């Protein structure tokens, strides 16, 4: 496992965030769905419908991300005009 200094971790996180802002809508929806599957896939069956609640709670993260991406695009278009 690789370990990085805090300033290097900050740069890695920023690069990952910037690269995600260039994703398409379908990619973002797929990431939201995969996050949902990842979260509920590891939960025990005894938890029942709690897995659906948790999955429903994490899926909108992709949608929120997309709406913030759209807002950034609109601001950039206004500046270019």
DOGUMAR-341190 format. One record per atom (N, C-alpha, C): residue in three letters; x, y, z; residue number from 0; atom name. Coordinates in Angstrom, 2 decimals, decimal comma. Each point is the difference from the previous one (the first is absolute). Layout:
{node ALA {X Y Z} NUM CA}
...
This chain:
{node UNK {0,85 -1,17 0,00} 0 N}
{node UNK {-0,85 1,17 0,00} 0 CA}
{node UNK {0,90 1,24 0,00} 0 C}
{node UNK {-0,37 0,97 -0,79} 1 N}
{node UNK {0,79 1,23 -0,10} 1 CA}
{node UNK {-0,48 1,01 1,03} 1 C}
{node UNK {0,95 0,71 0,56} 2 N}
{node UNK {-0,30 1,06 0,95} 2 CA}
{node UNK {0,52 1,31 -0,57} 2 C}
{node UNK {-0,79 1,04 0,16} 3 N}
{node UNK {0,39 1,31 -0,54} 3 CA}
{node UNK {-0,07 1,03 1,12} 3 C}
{node UNK {0,79 1,06 -0,15} 4 N}
{node UNK {-0,06 1,11 0,95} 4 CA}
{node UNK {-1,31 0,75 -0,22} 4 C}
{node UNK {-0,46 0,75 1,01} 5 N}
{node UNK {-1,30 0,69 -0,12} 5 CA}
{node UNK {-0,10 0,91 -1,22} 5 C}
{node UNK {1,06 0,73 -0,33} 6 N}
{node UNK {-0,09 0,89 -1,16} 6 CA}
{node UNK {-0,13 -0,78 -1,30} 6 C}
{node UNK {0,64 -1,16 -0,09} 7 N}
{node UNK {-0,13 -0,86 -1,17} 7 CA}
{node UNK {-1,41 -0,58 -0,08} 7 C}
{node UNK {-0,58 -0,39 1,14} 8 N}
{node UNK {-1,37 -0,53 0,03} 8 CA}
{node UNK {-0,99 1,07 -0,46} 8 C}
{node UNK {0,25 1,24 0,39} 9 N}
{node UNK {-0,88 1,09 -0,43} 9 CA}
{node UNK {0,04 0,13 -1,52} 9 C}
{node UNK {1,19 -0,04 -0,57} 10 N}
{node UNK {0,12 0,09 -1,46} 10 CA}
{node UNK {-0,68 -1,18 -0,69} 10 C}
{node UNK {0,14 -1,19 0,54} 11 N}
{node UNK {-0,64 -1,19 -0,57} 11 CA}
{node UNK {-1,52 0,15 0,03} 11 C}
{node UNK {-0,53 0,46 1,14} 12 N}
{node UNK {-1,45 0,19 0,14} 12 CA}
{node UNK {-0,51 1,07 -0,96} 12 C}
{node UNK {0,75 1,09 -0,13} 13 N}
{node UNK {-0,41 1,07 -0,92} 13 CA}
{node UNK {0,01 -0,48 -1,45} 13 C}
{node UNK {1,01 -0,75 -0,39} 14 N}
{node UNK {0,06 -0,52 -1,36} 14 CA}
{node UNK {-1,17 -0,95 -0,27} 14 C}
{node UNK {-0,34 -0,83 0,98} 15 N}
{node UNK {-1,13 -0,91 -0,17} 15 CA}
{node UNK {-1,31 0,78 -0,14} 15 C}
{node UNK {-0,16 1,04 0,81} 16 N}
{node UNK {-1,21 0,81 -0,08} 16 CA}
{node UNK {-0,13 0,72 -1,33} 16 C}
{node UNK {1,10 0,56 -0,48} 17 N}
{node UNK {-0,03 0,70 -1,28} 17 CA}
{node UNK {-0,32 -0,96 -1,13} 17 C}
{node UNK {0,57 -1,20 0,04} 18 N}
{node UNK {-0,27 -0,96 -1,07} 18 CA}
{node UNK {-1,46 -0,44 0,02} 18 C}
{node UNK {-0,62 -0,05 1,17} 19 N}
{node UNK {-1,41 -0,41 0,08} 19 CA}
{node UNK {-0,94 1,08 -0,52} 19 C}
{node UNK {0,43 1,25 -0,01} 20 N}
{node UNK {-0,86 1,06 -0,54} 20 CA}
{node UNK {-0,14 -0,10 -1,50} 20 C}
{node UNK {0,85 -0,78 -0,65} 21 N}
{node UNK {-0,07 -0,15 -1,45} 21 CA}
{node UNK {-0,79 -1,22 -0,43} 21 C}
{node UNK {-0,66 -0,67 0,92} 22 N}
{node UNK {-0,77 -1,20 -0,33} 22 CA}
{node UNK {-1,35 0,36 -0,62} 22 C}
{node UNK {-0,53 -0,90 -0,81} 23 N}
{node UNK {-1,31 0,20 -0,61} 23 CA}
{node UNK {-1,11 -0,37 0,98} 23 C}
{node UNK {-1,23 0,34 -0,36} 24 N}
{node UNK {-1,15 -0,31 0,86} 24 CA}
{node UNK {-0,12 -1,51 0,21} 24 C}
{node UNK {0,15 -0,75 -1,06} 25 N}
{node UNK {-0,14 -1,46 0,14} 25 CA}
{node UNK {1,07 -0,57 0,92} 25 C}
{node UNK {1,20 0,54 -0,07} 26 N}
{node UNK {1,07 -0,47 0,89} 26 CA}
{node UNK {-0,31 0,31 1,45} 26 C}
{node UNK {-0,55 1,18 0,23} 27 N}
{node UNK {-0,32 0,40 1,37} 27 CA}
{node UNK {-1,12 -0,87 0,56} 27 C}
{node UNK {-1,01 -0,27 -0,81} 28 N}
{node UNK {-1,09 -0,87 0,46} 28 CA}
{node UNK {0,50 -1,41 0,28} 28 C}
{node UNK {0,91 -0,48 -0,85} 29 N}
{node UNK {0,57 -1,33 0,24} 29 CA}
{node UNK {0,80 -0,02 1,29} 29 C}
{node UNK {0,75 1,07 0,27} 30 N}
{node UNK {0,77 0,05 1,25} 30 CA}
{node UNK {-0,93 0,01 1,20} 30 C}
{node UNK {-1,10 0,76 -0,10} 31 N}
{node UNK {-0,98 0,00 1,09} 31 CA}
{node UNK {-0,59 -1,38 0,22} 31 C}
{node UNK {-0,33 -0,68 -1,09} 32 N}
{node UNK {-0,56 -1,34 0,12} 32 CA}
{node UNK {1,03 -0,98 0,56} 32 C}
{node UNK {1,24 0,09 -0,46} 33 N}
{node UNK {1,04 -0,89 0,51} 33 CA}
{node UNK {0,28 0,25 1,48} 33 C}
{node UNK {-0,08 1,26 0,43} 34 N}
{node UNK {0,15 0,30 1,42} 34 CA}
{node UNK {-1,12 -0,65 0,80} 34 C}
{node UNK {-1,21 0,07 -0,54} 35 N}
{node UNK {-1,16 -0,64 0,62} 35 CA}
{node UNK {0,24 -1,50 0,13} 35 C}
{node UNK {0,42 -0,64 -1,08} 36 N}
{node UNK {0,25 -1,45 0,02} 36 CA}
{node UNK {1,12 -0,35 0,97} 36 C}
{node UNK {1,04 0,81 0,01} 37 N}
{node UNK {1,14 -0,25 0,88} 37 CA}
{node UNK {-0,42 0,06 1,47} 37 C}
{node UNK {-0,82 0,95 0,34} 38 N}
{node UNK {-0,42 0,17 1,39} 38 CA}
{node UNK {-0,93 -1,13 0,43} 38 C}
{node UNK {-1,00 -0,31 -0,81} 39 N}
{node UNK {-0,98 -1,00 0,44} 39 CA}
{node UNK {0,47 -1,43 -0,23} 39 C}
{node UNK {1,01 -0,19 -0,83} 40 N}
{node UNK {0,47 -1,35 -0,30} 40 CA}
{node UNK {0,69 -0,68 1,17} 40 C}
{node UNK {0,55 0,77 0,91} 41 N}
{node UNK {0,77 -0,56 1,11} 41 CA}
{node UNK {-0,79 -0,07 1,31} 41 C}
{node UNK {-1,25 0,39 -0,03} 42 N}
{node UNK {-0,79 0,00 1,23} 42 CA}
{node UNK {-0,59 -1,39 0,26} 42 C}
{node UNK {-0,11 -0,36 1,26} 43 N}
{node UNK {-0,58 -1,31 0,32} 43 CA}
{node UNK {-1,49 -0,04 -0,32} 43 C}
{node UNK {-0,47 -1,18 -0,35} 44 N}
{node UNK {-1,41 -0,16 -0,36} 44 CA}
{node UNK {-0,93 0,30 1,17} 44 C}
{node UNK {0,49 -0,16 1,22} 45 N}
{node UNK {-0,83 0,24 1,18} 45 CA}
{node UNK {-0,41 1,46 0,14} 45 C}
{node UNK {0,71 0,89 -0,67} 46 N}
{node UNK {-0,33 1,41 0,08} 46 CA}
{node UNK {-1,24 0,36 -0,80} 46 C}
{node UNK {-0,45 -0,91 -0,85} 47 N}
{node UNK {-1,25 0,18 -0,74} 47 CA}
{node UNK {-0,04 1,25 -0,86} 47 C}
{node UNK {-1,03 0,79 0,20} 48 N}
{node UNK {-0,21 1,16 -0,86} 48 CA}
{node UNK {0,92 1,17 0,34} 48 C}
{node UNK {0,78 -0,11 1,06} 49 N}
{node UNK {0,96 1,05 0,31} 49 CA}
{node UNK {1,00 0,16 -1,15} 49 C}
{node UNK {0,31 -1,10 -0,69} 50 N}
{node UNK {0,91 0,09 -1,14} 50 CA}
{node UNK {-0,60 0,87 -1,10} 50 C}
{node UNK {-1,31 -0,09 -0,21} 51 N}
{node UNK {-0,66 0,87 -0,99} 51 CA}
{node UNK {0,07 1,46 0,41} 51 C}
{node UNK {-0,16 0,25 1,29} 52 N}
{node UNK {0,07 1,36 0,50} 52 CA}
{node UNK {1,41 0,57 -0,21} 52 C}
{node UNK {1,01 -0,77 0,34} 53 N}
{node UNK {1,37 0,46 -0,17} 53 CA}
{node UNK {0,34 0,19 -1,48} 53 C}
{node UNK {-0,44 -0,93 -0,83} 54 N}
{node UNK {0,23 0,13 -1,44} 54 CA}
{node UNK {-0,68 1,23 -0,56} 54 C}
{node UNK {-1,21 0,26 0,44} 55 N}
{node UNK {-0,71 1,19 -0,44} 55 CA}
{node UNK {0,63 1,28 0,50} 55 C}
{node UNK {0,72 -0,08 1,10} 56 N}
{node UNK {0,65 1,18 0,55} 56 CA}
{node UNK {1,27 0,34 -0,77} 56 C}
{node UNK {0,70 -0,99 -0,53} 57 N}
{node UNK {1,26 0,29 -0,69} 57 CA}
{node UNK {-0,18 0,26 -1,49} 57 C}
{node UNK {-1,05 -0,50 -0,61} 58 N}
{node UNK {-0,19 0,21 -1,44} 58 CA}
{node UNK {-0,09 1,48 -0,37} 58 C}
{node UNK {-0,70 0,83 0,77} 59 N}
{node UNK {-0,10 1,41 -0,37} 59 CA}
{node UNK {1,33 0,75 -0,02} 59 C}
{node UNK {1,04 -0,59 0,58} 60 N}
{node UNK {1,31 0,67 -0,03} 60 CA}
{node UNK {0,41 0,26 -1,44} 60 C}
{node UNK {-0,20 -0,97 -0,88} 61 N}
{node UNK {0,31 0,19 -1,41} 61 CA}
{node UNK {-0,86 1,07 -0,64} 61 C}
{node UNK {-1,25 0,07 0,40} 62 N}
{node UNK {-0,90 1,01 -0,56} 62 CA}
{node UNK {0,36 1,40 0,49} 62 C}
{node UNK {0,37 0,12 1,26} 63 N}
{node UNK {0,43 1,29 0,54} 63 CA}
{node UNK {1,27 0,45 -0,71} 63 C}
{node UNK {0,88 -0,94 -0,20} 64 N}
{node UNK {1,24 0,30 -0,71} 64 CA}
{node UNK {-0,31 0,53 -1,39} 64 C}
{node UNK {-0,93 -0,63 -0,69} 65 N}
{node UNK {-0,34 0,43 -1,35} 65 CA}
{node UNK {-0,59 1,40 0,00} 65 C}
{node UNK {-0,86 0,31 0,95} 66 N}
{node UNK {-0,61 1,33 0,03} 66 CA}
{node UNK {1,05 1,07 0,27} 66 C}
{node UNK {0,99 -0,29 0,85} 67 N}
{node UNK {1,06 0,98 0,23} 67 CA}
{node UNK {0,87 0,15 -1,25} 67 C}
{node UNK {0,18 -1,09 -0,73} 68 N}
{node UNK {0,75 0,05 -1,26} 68 CA}
{node UNK {-0,71 0,87 -1,02} 68 C}
{node UNK {-1,32 -0,14 -0,10} 69 N}
{node UNK {-0,76 0,82 -0,92} 69 CA}
{node UNK {0,12 1,47 0,36} 69 C}
{node UNK {-0,04 0,31 1,27} 70 N}
{node UNK {0,11 1,39 0,44} 70 CA}
{node UNK {1,35 0,57 -0,40} 70 C}
{node UNK {1,07 -0,77 0,16} 71 N}
{node UNK {1,32 0,46 -0,40} 71 CA}
{node UNK {0,06 0,27 -1,50} 71 C}
{node UNK {-0,62 -0,87 -0,78} 72 N}
{node UNK {0,00 0,18 -1,45} 72 CA}
{node UNK {-0,73 1,30 -0,38} 72 C}
{node UNK {-1,12 0,27 0,64} 73 N}
{node UNK {-0,75 1,22 -0,29} 73 CA}
{node UNK {0,81 1,23 0,34} 73 C}
{node UNK {0,71 -0,03 1,13} 74 N}
{node UNK {0,83 1,13 0,39} 74 CA}
{node UNK {1,13 0,22 -0,99} 74 C}
{node UNK {0,60 -1,07 -0,49} 75 N}
{node UNK {1,07 0,12 -0,98} 75 CA}
{node UNK {-0,51 0,57 -1,31} 75 C}
{node UNK {-1,21 -0,40 -0,41} 76 N}
{node UNK {-0,57 0,55 -1,22} 76 CA}
{node UNK {-0,29 1,49 0,13} 76 C}
{node UNK {-0,46 0,43 1,18} 77 N}
{node UNK {-0,26 1,43 0,22} 77 CA}
{node UNK {1,29 0,80 -0,08} 77 C}
{node UNK {1,08 -0,56 0,58} 78 N}
{node UNK {1,29 0,71 -0,04} 78 CA}
{node UNK {0,54 0,09 -1,42} 78 C}
{node UNK {-0,24 -1,04 -0,80} 79 N}
{node UNK {0,49 -0,01 -1,37} 79 CA}
{node UNK {-0,77 0,97 -0,90} 79 C}
{node UNK {-1,23 0,31 0,38} 80 N}
{node UNK {-0,84 0,88 -0,83} 80 CA}
{node UNK {0,38 1,45 0,13} 80 C}
